[in-house]
């Protein structure tokens, strides 16, 4: 059974939480160098950007159309990407 848009977006929730937690200072990064933190945030930004690009390539493809889904479904993911990019820029 193919995943739904909602299920795909749910798969990105951990990345959203990590990015928001690092920015808020509530994510445990004790013992990590800033470059390691930035790399971790970047990997999660990349994961979210990948999820947001999911789209079927043709009518036979059962890939959920996350890319074409309503923006309101993707708000937290888009915001986390922006937060992560800003965090990395501010801490480079």
Secondary structure by P-SEA (a helix, b strand, c coil): ccccaaaaaaaaaaaaaaaaaaaacccccccccaaaaaaaaaaaaaaaaaaaaccccccccccccccccccccaaaaaaaaaaaaaaaaacc
